[in-house]
Amino acid sequence: MEIQKQFSQLRLYGMSRSWQALQETRRLHELSLTEGIELLLQAEEEERINKRFDRLQKKAKFRYQASIEELKINASRGLDKDLLSTLATGEYISKGESLLVTGATGCGKSYLASAMGHHACAQGYKVAYFNVQKLLLKTKMARIDGTIIKLLEQISKTNLLILDDFGLTHLEHQQRLDLMEMIEDRHGKASTIVASQLPITNWYEIIGEETIADAILDRLIHTSYRIELKGESLRRKKQ
């Protein structure tokens, strides 16, 4: 019990639980010193990975609890197995590449974006998930209370920014500038997922103001993967 107590005092909770399990199953004396240390270190590593994942997941504030494994991969829906396998490696995040997801209402865009975000958290990346309208309202309030610089810095430090429901309304001038600053801060350094029910060809009009639209779309589109989801609403199917 003294050893287990020391593990807890040192906050080695994975080791503590593993030590207790070894004692309860009477495996403790069957292992060599090297085997025992390896087992305890593995338990501690898994404990810390799981805690980090939980912490990153809560901070991201996803719309859905989703996973890549639960996605219904079907070419007729626009989901390509090879592309998803490539994205699952997480290299697009480390390279600062974008993922643009389009499709009709209810076809699973937000779920797919959430699944990619959860997977990124499992890989140790910092993720932030926002509905675009709520994010732009947040930036507006931050300008009023003087915390806009802090907010933009927080967003820029995330490895993966997920912008959901882009294009529901046309952007106002300050909203365009805020969005451009977010995208500019991330260009070539951090990844962005944009989910929209509008085809990419319509995004220019939604952003408005030619110079700003060019700047935003140039940074998003030229180094991006694209998924165009097809088929009838998945929400309708569940009813």
C-alpha positions as CSV (number, residue, x, y, z in Angstrom):
1,M,0.0,0.0,0.0
2,E,2.9,2.3,0.7
3,I,4.1,2.1,-2.9
4,Q,0.6,2.7,-4.3
5,K,0.3,5.7,-1.9
6,Q,3.5,7.2,-3.3
7,F,2.3,6.7,-6.8
8,S,-0.8,8.8,-6.0
9,Q,1.2,11.4,-4.1
10,L,3.4,11.8,-7.2
11,R,0.2,11.9,-9.4
12,L,1.2,8.8,-11.2
13,Y,-2.4,7.6,-11.3
14,G,-1.9,5.2,-14.2
15,M,0.9,3.5,-12.3
16,S,-1.2,3.5,-9.2
17,R,-4.1,1.7,-10.8
18,S,-1.9,-0.8,-12.6
19,W,0.0,-1.6,-9.3
20,Q,-3.3,-2.2,-7.6
21,A,-4.5,-4.5,-10.4
22,L,-1.3,-6.5,-10.3
23,Q,-1.7,-7.0,-6.5
24,E,-5.3,-8.0,-6.8
25,T,-4.7,-10.5,-9.6
26,R,-1.5,-11.8,-7.9
27,R,0.5,-11.2,-11.0
28,L,3.0,-9.0,-9.1
29,H,5.4,-11.8,-8.2
30,E,5.2,-13.4,-11.6
31,L,6.9,-10.5,-13.3
32,S,10.6,-9.6,-13.5
33,L,11.6,-6.1,-12.4
34,T,12.0,-5.0,-16.1
35,E,8.6,-6.5,-17.0
36,G,6.9,-4.8,-14.1
37,I,8.5,-1.4,-14.8
38,E,7.5,-1.7,-18.5
39,L,3.9,-2.5,-17.5
40,L,3.6,0.4,-15.1
41,L,5.1,2.9,-17.6
42,Q,2.7,1.8,-20.3
43,A,-0.2,2.2,-17.9
44,E,1.0,5.7,-17.0
45,E,1.5,6.7,-20.7
46,E,-2.1,5.5,-21.6
47,E,-3.5,7.4,-18.6
48,R,-1.9,10.6,-19.7
49,I,-2.9,10.2,-23.4
50,N,-6.5,9.6,-22.3
51,K,-6.5,12.6,-20.0
52,R,-5.1,14.8,-22.7
53,F,-7.7,13.6,-25.2
54,D,-10.5,14.3,-22.7
55,R,-9.1,17.8,-22.0
56,L,-8.7,18.6,-25.7
57,Q,-12.1,17.3,-26.6
58,K,-13.9,19.3,-23.9
59,K,-12.1,22.5,-24.9
60,A,-13.0,22.0,-28.6
61,K,-16.7,22.1,-27.9
62,F,-17.8,19.9,-30.7
63,R,-21.4,19.9,-32.0
64,Y,-21.5,16.1,-32.1
65,Q,-19.8,13.2,-30.4
66,A,-18.5,11.5,-33.5
67,S,-15.7,9.3,-34.8
68,I,-14.2,8.5,-38.2
69,E,-14.9,4.8,-37.5
70,E,-18.7,5.5,-37.4
71,L,-18.8,7.3,-40.7
72,K,-20.7,5.4,-43.4
73,I,-18.1,5.4,-46.2
74,N,-20.0,5.2,-49.5
75,A,-18.8,6.5,-52.8
76,S,-22.3,7.5,-53.7
77,R,-22.4,9.8,-50.8
78,G,-19.1,11.5,-51.8
79,L,-17.0,9.8,-49.1
80,D,-13.9,8.3,-50.6
81,K,-12.1,5.7,-48.5
82,D,-8.6,6.6,-49.7
83,L,-9.1,10.3,-49.0
84,L,-10.4,9.6,-45.5
85,S,-7.4,7.3,-44.9
86,T,-5.1,10.2,-46.0
87,L,-6.9,12.7,-43.7
88,A,-6.8,10.2,-40.8
89,T,-3.0,10.4,-40.7
90,G,-3.3,14.0,-39.6
91,E,-0.6,15.2,-42.0
92,Y,-3.0,17.8,-43.5
93,I,-3.0,19.5,-40.0
94,S,0.8,19.5,-39.6
95,K,1.1,20.9,-43.1
96,G,-1.5,23.6,-42.5
97,E,-3.8,22.4,-45.3
98,S,-7.6,23.0,-45.4
99,L,-10.6,20.6,-45.7
100,L,-13.7,22.0,-47.4
101,V,-16.9,20.1,-46.9
102,T,-20.0,20.9,-48.8
103,G,-23.4,19.4,-49.3
104,A,-27.1,19.9,-48.7
105,T,-28.7,20.4,-45.3
106,G,-28.7,17.2,-43.2
107,C,-26.3,15.2,-45.3
108,G,-23.8,14.9,-42.5
109,K,-21.3,17.8,-42.9
110,S,-21.3,18.8,-39.2
111,Y,-21.0,15.2,-38.2
112,L,-18.0,14.6,-40.5
113,A,-16.4,17.8,-39.3
114,S,-16.9,16.7,-35.7
115,A,-15.4,13.3,-36.5
116,M,-12.3,14.8,-38.0
117,G,-12.0,17.1,-35.0
118,H,-12.3,14.2,-32.5
119,H,-9.7,12.3,-34.4
120,A,-7.4,15.3,-34.3
121,C,-7.8,15.5,-30.5
122,A,-6.9,11.8,-30.2
123,Q,-3.7,12.6,-32.1
124,G,-2.9,15.4,-29.6
125,Y,-3.8,18.4,-31.7
126,K,-5.6,21.5,-30.3
127,V,-9.0,21.9,-31.9
128,A,-11.6,24.6,-31.8
129,Y,-15.1,24.1,-33.2
130,F,-17.4,27.1,-34.1
131,N,-20.6,27.8,-35.8
132,V,-19.5,30.7,-38.0
133,Q,-22.4,33.0,-37.1
134,K,-21.7,32.5,-33.3
135,L,-18.0,33.0,-33.8
136,L,-18.5,36.3,-35.6
137,L,-20.9,37.4,-32.9
138,K,-18.2,36.4,-30.4
139,T,-15.6,38.5,-32.2
140,K,-18.1,41.5,-32.3
141,M,-18.6,41.3,-28.5
142,A,-14.8,40.9,-28.0
143,R,-14.2,44.2,-29.8
144,I,-16.7,45.8,-27.5
145,D,-15.1,44.6,-24.3
146,G,-11.6,44.9,-25.5
147,T,-10.6,41.2,-25.6
148,I,-10.5,40.8,-29.4
149,I,-6.7,40.5,-29.6
150,K,-6.8,37.7,-26.9
151,L,-9.6,35.9,-28.7
152,L,-7.8,36.0,-32.1
153,E,-4.6,34.8,-30.5
154,Q,-6.4,31.9,-28.9
155,I,-7.9,30.9,-32.2
156,S,-4.5,31.3,-34.1
157,K,-2.9,28.9,-31.6
158,T,-5.3,26.0,-32.4
159,N,-3.9,23.4,-34.7
160,L,-7.3,22.8,-36.3
161,L,-10.1,25.4,-36.5
162,I,-13.5,24.0,-37.6
163,L,-15.9,26.6,-39.1
164,D,-19.3,25.0,-39.4
165,D,-22.4,26.4,-41.2
166,F,-20.4,28.8,-43.3
167,G,-22.5,30.9,-45.7
168,L,-25.9,31.0,-44.0
169,T,-25.9,34.9,-44.3
170,H,-23.8,37.4,-46.2
171,L,-20.9,38.9,-44.2
172,E,-20.8,42.5,-42.9
173,H,-17.6,44.5,-43.5
174,Q,-16.1,43.9,-40.0
175,Q,-17.0,40.2,-40.2
176,R,-15.1,39.9,-43.5
177,L,-12.1,41.5,-41.9
178,D,-12.2,39.3,-38.8
179,L,-12.6,36.1,-40.9
180,M,-9.7,37.3,-43.1
181,E,-7.5,37.8,-40.1
182,M,-8.2,34.3,-38.7
183,I,-7.5,32.7,-42.1
184,E,-4.4,34.8,-42.6
185,D,-3.0,33.9,-39.2
186,R,-3.4,30.2,-40.0
187,H,-2.1,30.2,-43.6
188,G,0.6,27.6,-44.1
189,K,0.9,27.0,-40.3
190,A,-2.4,25.6,-39.1
191,S,-5.4,23.8,-40.6
192,T,-9.0,24.9,-41.1
193,I,-12.1,22.8,-41.9
194,V,-15.0,24.7,-43.4
195,A,-18.4,23.1,-43.7
196,S,-21.1,24.7,-45.8
197,Q,-24.3,23.9,-47.6
198,L,-23.3,26.2,-50.4
199,P,-21.0,25.1,-53.3
200,I,-17.6,26.6,-53.1
201,T,-18.3,28.7,-56.2
202,N,-20.9,30.6,-54.2
203,W,-18.6,31.5,-51.3
204,Y,-17.2,34.5,-53.2
205,E,-20.6,36.2,-53.2
206,I,-21.3,35.3,-49.5
207,I,-18.0,37.0,-48.4
208,G,-18.5,40.0,-50.7
209,E,-16.0,42.8,-51.2
210,E,-13.7,41.5,-54.0
211,T,-10.3,42.1,-52.4
212,I,-11.1,40.4,-49.1
213,A,-13.0,37.5,-50.8
214,D,-9.9,36.9,-53.0
215,A,-7.6,37.0,-50.0
216,I,-9.7,34.5,-47.9
217,L,-10.5,32.1,-50.7
218,D,-6.9,32.1,-52.1
219,R,-5.6,30.9,-48.7
220,L,-8.4,28.4,-48.2
221,I,-8.8,26.8,-51.6
222,H,-5.4,26.4,-53.1
223,T,-4.0,24.0,-50.5
224,S,-7.2,22.1,-49.7
225,Y,-8.9,18.7,-49.7
226,R,-12.5,18.7,-50.7
227,I,-15.5,16.5,-49.9
228,E,-18.8,17.1,-51.5
229,L,-21.4,15.1,-49.7
230,K,-24.4,13.8,-51.7
231,G,-27.7,12.1,-51.2
232,E,-30.8,12.7,-49.2
233,S,-30.9,14.1,-45.7
234,L,-29.7,11.7,-43.1
235,R,-32.0,13.4,-40.6
236,R,-35.0,12.5,-42.7
237,K,-33.9,8.9,-42.8
238,K,-33.8,8.6,-39.0
239,Q,-37.5,9.7,-38.8
